[in-house]
Structures are given as C-alpha cells and as structure tokens.
Amino acid sequence: MFQRINKVNLYILASLLFGTKTYIVYRFFFNINLENYMQEFILFINPFVTAFLVFAISIWLKDTKQLKYIRYVTLLGTLILYFNLLFYRNFGDFLTLPVLFQRSNAADLGSSTIASMKVMDIFLFLDLIIIWYLTKKDRQALIVDFPYKKKLLVLSMSVLFLLGNYILAEIERPQLLQRGFDREYLVKNIGVFNFHVYDIFQQSRLQAQRVFADGNELYDIENYIDEYASDNEKTELFGIAEGKNLIFITLESLQSFVINNTLDGEEITPFLNSLIDESYYFENFYHQTEQGKTSDSEFIMENSLYPLPSGAAYFTHSKNTLHSTPQILAESGYTSAVFHANNGSFWNRNDMYETLGIDHFYDIEAYEVNESNSVGWGLKDKEFFEQSMKYLTTLPEPYYARFLTLTNHHPFELDEEDATIGQFDSNSRTLNQYFQTVRYLDESLEEFFDLLKESGVYENSIIVMMGDHYGISDFHDRSMALYLDKEEITPYDHIQLQRVPFFIHIPGHDGEVISTVSGQVDVKPTLLHLLGVDDSNDISFGTNIFGPNRKEYLALRDGSFITDDYIFTKDVYYDRQTGEEIARVHNESDNESDPDVDLPYSDIKDQVDEELLYSDRIIYGDLFRFHNFSD
C-alpha cells in the first residue's frame, strides 16, 4: 500500500486531498456567485494549484522534516479554511489580517462562532486524519529523494500553474488586484489562501501611509467635498431641536424588512410601526458597514467617514485625530455618554471613545448582570434600559446619550419566557430565531419610551434610532427567499436587504415617511442641522438628508451604489424600483447597456471609487491632524 502511495508521491496525494476539500468548501459552503463557466473553472483549479505549490516545497526539505512539513501544513491550512468558513457563516465575509488581531473580541465572539458550527464540518478534517495516519505509519516509505533537476522542475511547474491561474483570473476580471474592497472577487479568482497573502501585503503597505502622509493631501479632498459632498443650505428644519437632549439608540442587527411586516399574520415590530406616524422615518436608509459591523456603524455616523475596506478603524486607527459629533456638540455645551452593557475592551471602545471625545462610558461594570437577566451576548435589553435610567437622569443637560442594544445579536438566542412571537419555519435556525429577538427589541424600546416619559426626559429630547448593520447574512439567502416569497435572493435583493431602520422622533412634531436614498454617512450632518449647529468647517462625506443639494448617489463600502433610479452592484445596473437588470459592465473600459438607456455609468462609478479612496486616505494617513477645524 505504502509503496503505491510512494509512487504517486505523498505531496501529490496531499495536494489532491486538500485541493478537493478546499474546492468543496468554495463551491458548496461559501455562497460565491459564479456568473460563467470561466469563473467556475478558475474556482475549480485554484485550490489544486495553490496546494501543489505549497506541498511541493516539502521535497526540498531534509528527510526528517518532509513528512512533518506536510502534516503541519495540512493542519494549518485546514484551520485557516475552517476559521474562514465559521466567520463567513456569521458575517458573510472572509477573514482579514486586522480582524485576526482583534483578539480582545474573541471571548464575546465565542457564542456566535459555536452557533456557526455544524456536525458535517467534521468531514473537513478527513484529509488531515488520512495524512496524519499515513505519515505516522511508515515514515521511511513516504520520504521523497529527488535529484536537484527534478526538484527544480516540480518547483517551476508549481509556479507556472499559479501564474496560469492568475492570468486566467486577470482575463476574466481585468485589474483584479485593484479590487481589494471586494473580497469575494479575490477569493473567487485567486483563492482564500492567496487572498490572505495579498491581504498581508496590503495591510503592511497601508500601515506605512501615516508615516509618509502629507497635509497637502487634504487640499484635493476639501475641493472634492466642496464640489460634491457639501450642502450648507439651511432648511426650515434647521435648529428645530436646538438645545434639546439627543438620545441615540443603536438597534442591533435590525433590518428594515421586518418593519411593517408580519410573521404568521402577526406584526413583528408593532411599537416601531406605531412610531412611523409621529417620527421622520427613512424607508430607503442603508447601513454602510464592512468588517467592523457595529463599530463601523458607530465610526460612520459619528464622523461621516466611510469604514475601512478591511478590519475596523476602532482597532487599527483608534489614536487618529477626528472631528466627531461629540467633539462638535461639546462646543455647544453638550455632555456626551455611551451606554453599553458589554466589556469596554470590546471593539476597543475604551480607547476609541476617548478619541471621539465621549465624556462618560457606562460599560458592563456599571450594570448588575446575572444569569436571570442576561442571554446571548449579555444583559437583556429591557433590563439594560431600565438600569441605564439612573445614569441618564444624572447627566447635565443638554446631553448626547447613545445606547447600544445587545439582545438582537447573532445567534439570536432568547429565553422561552421572553418570546412573544413564534419562530419562522425554515432550514435556517438563525433566521427562525431572528423574529423573536426582533420582537423583544421592539418591546424593550416601548418600555424605554415609557421610562423617558415617566422621568420627564422625553419632552426635552430628540430620540434617534438606527439599525447598525444586517442581522441575516447572505449565507441564509435560501431561507430569506422563502420568507420574502421569492424564488431567490438576487444581488439586487441583497442590496435592498441592507436597508436598516432610521427614525428621528421629536416629541410634539408630526411624522413623515422620507423616501430619499440615504445612509449612515448622512447621520452626522443631519443631526447637527436639526440641533442648529453650524458644521460648515467640517470635512465629511455625508450631507443633510433634508437638504436640497444632496449627492445623486449613496456609496456602499464594497463599491456598490444606489441612486434614485438605479442600483449598481456586482458589475450590474438594476432598476431600483423593479429590480430589472438594465446593464452589465464587462470590464473596466467596456460598459454595455440598452442603447435606449442613458446612464452616467462611468461618472458615478468613478466618483464613488474616488470618494472611498479619499476617505481611506484620511484614515490611513491620519490627515485630520494637519487641519484646524476651528478656522
């Protein structure tokens, strides 16, 4: 048996086994969109090409180290692949270097990670067991002793295979490596392991930007913002909430598809539905987060900058100079506070809140948390709001108080006695449980409003509520399609599912449903406008949602964008109202469309790319340290 294995060589067997496993994960575990046979072919060959190169290195090692190398490379590769799979199931994304170094989040992410594990995952370790067994059984029979020329031939073939893979990928997607923001494209064309090599190189390059940053870079950025992203015109709503307390509630993982919707004929969010008539409710409001999720949503709405293409600015750039909402409001006499019943170190909030100019942070140490009042990620939302009142009522007015809820967080666990709506019936446990935690969040908000009224805080406050990011990733598309009564979730549907609720509730004022396309980057200028704060010296990429001179598009971090008429994503333009495909971009210089349709394709797409690049430059270069915002 071992002689037969030796004839095909162990490194080839290991390559075939690991390549097959990796392809199966790519094709059937990840939800990678394949548009043609070439993409299918590239996805198929990449795992084997990469594995052949990595395992072929073993033949250059001494006899005693060859088998050990193959064993541990198989183990390491399996762990990398499996951790990516668990992360993907939870976040619909692939791991990057900054995420791996966010170690202080590890304990809190534990429940989400465990919930993402499946029994069938054990088969992903089968090749590891086989290789481990073979290399332990008869070591001497498996050692390869090639002459130098044959070793060189194997190495050359490995490199040529890898180069061929990249050439095919570049033909299929020109300028592939310039699309670092689209991790699915990279994984689809060069594989998850080569993506990690690319990511390490990119992160090393980006970390050097601050050292070589020059304040002159701000000149082009300011000119761009003055031309495209500035709207200082005062509307009739300017100062409508001047001097009032600002209470901002982050609605964990809440997506707009549950608003005014039902499950088995029962309203999912009855309280939020009732608030629509007496609030400004934005029905086309999109989250713009990336890998930082909740921390990204905080970063965006406080600074009106975009999140980083990978990792989280809360970790990688927590010492940057910023011009945040708390800092601006402090100049108008506002005290700022954040309430969050979780560890202060999670998402590096202790450091970042100091940078943002937040005066008080009430983390888990400020709350009484026990087994009966906590579930999932910590203190239940009803208890959270109730215990927070004693701190809120002692803050000097006016104040800016921000609350981050927890219960509606993956894996959406809820005690049976707290569930007041049934579960959905699908193959996705995540989606099935989601409706119950959403209902619980809705009930906790109603109780919080009652507490605000009883304490006398309500009438002198403006209350803002915003979903921070999606709760149901595209890993659960089949079950989501079942709930929405669709045949499938298309890329158009995926973008529409990125809408999150955004309420601005001003007691005593009539409500209105706002259809304007808007997003989290617009929160800062909108709230400052309502509070009557002049932000003309600010540098931000959002504009007042109520203003007359808004940009004609909303950019998402992955390069997708939404206009009043169209949605662009995955190189396809869709009609925003119907979801009908209008045009498809085949490469960077070839835009094909219906000749009767006149769309400013390249102009808007280029502007979106430029805007994201400018925001990245501000963060990576810490450019605000060169600017005096008081001028």
Protein Blocks (a to p, Z undefined) as FASTA:
>chain_A
ZZmmmmnopklmmmmmmmmmmmmmmmmmpccddfbfklmmmmmmmmmmmmmmmmmmmmmp
cfklmmmmmmmmmmmmmmmmmmmmmmmmmnopacdfklmmmmmlmmmmmmmmmmmpcfkl
mmmmmmmmmmmmmmmmmmmlmpccddfklmmmmmmmmmmmmmmmmmmmmmmmghklmmmm
lmmlmmmmnojklmmmmmmmmmmmmmmmmmmpcfklmmmmmmmmmmmmgcfbccfknokl
goiacdddddehiafklgopaeehiafblmlmmmmmmcccdfbbccfbdfkmmmmmmmmm
mnopacdfehjfklmmmmbccddfklmmmmnopacdddddbdfkgghlmmmmmmnopabd
cdfklpccdfklgghjbccfklmmmmmmmmmmmpccddddddddfklgcehiacfklpcb
dcdddfblklmmmmmmmmmmmmmmmmmmmmmmmnommmmcccddddfbdfbdfklmmmmm
mmnopabdcfklmmmmmpccdddddehiacdddfbdcdfklmmmmmmmmnopafklpccf
bdcfkbmkbcfbdcdfkopacdfkbcceehiacdfklopafbdcfbfklccddfkbccff
klmmmmmmmmmmmmmmmmmnommlmpcfkZZ
